[in-house]
Amino acid sequence: MELRLTSDEVVKIKEGEDIYTALKRAGIYLTASCGGKGACGKCRVRIIDGKTEIKSYGKLTHIERESNIVLACQTLPNGDLLIEIPKESRLVVGDKIAVARTKDLAGYLKSYGVGINPTVKRLPLNLPPATITDNISDLDRLRRALDEQGIKGMRFSHEFVAELADALRRADWNMELVYVEGQGIPAEAIFLTPLEGCNRRYGIAVDIGTTTVVVYLVNLVNGEVVDIGSTYNSQMRHGDDVITRIVHATEGGGLNELQEAVVKDINTIVDSLMERHDIKSCEVDAATVSGNTTMSHIFWGLDPGSIREEPYIPTLNFFPMWRGGTARLSINPQSPVYTVPCVASYVGGDIVAGVLATKMHRNPEVALFMDIGTNGEIAIGNNEWLMTIKSATSGLR
């Protein structure tokens, strides 16, 4: 049987195979935060021609059913099919053009006079097993090994210590300590991992836009951008712009709903990238998130209500280093998650990242930087001054 797409792609489909699985096998990804179990209702496709067996309509409305919309994971072809994938259902993974544009990331870093030096470090350790005569606690044993390496005063969170006993014995006392270098403060232990099985090092960079979410998978050793994935921001169903989403979060009580929507979008992309490159969650050392001030607040579950009301004050501009588990990302729960700082309620981390990337803050020439999306942000200036302005651009479409 053949599964034909209105975009001219053709996929061979096996007997008893659902549309979602067939497309995924062919490298065509759909948004499905439930993993293709029919629970999230996101993998919508339209049947143009052909007969199908539908196991469940899930969350589809009556109007959607009448329009021949089905859930790809719950639909089995009974012969050749012609389908259309709506743009909001498609997950773009492996964008070769986008990857090529970011190929020389290491060279770009060198232009700043710096090399690749992740703040997350890995230190091989071989601890002597506990015995009756050497019966100090597991944490003291680890501290002793660190002292021998010249590392003193390292901090240990409750989450790290809670997993310490099992991690040491599972690795047979021979493992890597993953830790974060402190800036003016002692380093902090993140997690322990066996020397074999989790020794590759990756990071993810997340751009949370009002309309789209983009995730970059980066090799932390050589700076290579391994892959890129993108999808539409599922928050759009609750409003097209930041103001309507702030209203939904505050007056509609939908803050958790908005946070869950964008986290699921990110995890859908991350899971697809990790599966595509056979990466384990323990091999993702860190994540960095960038977005406008409202998107950053919603991602962390922070009330954005005061952003839209005079005097327009956000909860915070500089975000602490929080953890993957706190963000509910599908990476190691102890991995640090950094957030690009904001400047004000309507000058967010996305503009800060753009200014840094263009180096306009370092050059004497006056430069103009524009980010045109659902909202439009403009920055103008040089190494002596910078001005920014933001406005909705939906009326320009």
Secondary structure, 3 states (H helix, E strand, C coil): CEEEECCCCEEECCCCCCHHHHHHHCCCEECCCCCCCCCCCCCEEEEEECCEEECCCCCCCHHHHHCCEEEHHHEEECCCEEEECCCCCEEEECCHHHHHHCCCHHHHHHHCCCCCCCCEEEEEEECCCCCCCCCCCHHHHHHHHHHHCCCCCCECCHHHHHHHHHHHHHCCCEEEEEEECCCCCCCEEEEEEECCCCCCCEEEEEEECCCEEEEEEEECCCCCEEEEEEEECHHHHHCCCHHHHHHHHHCCCCHHHHHHHHHHHHHHHHHHHHHHCCCCHHHEEEEEEEECHHHHHHHCCCCCHHHCCCCCCCCCCCCCCEEHHHHCCCCCCCCEEEECCCCECCECHHHHHHHHHHCCCCCCCCEEEEEECCEEEEEEECCCCEEEEEEECHHHC
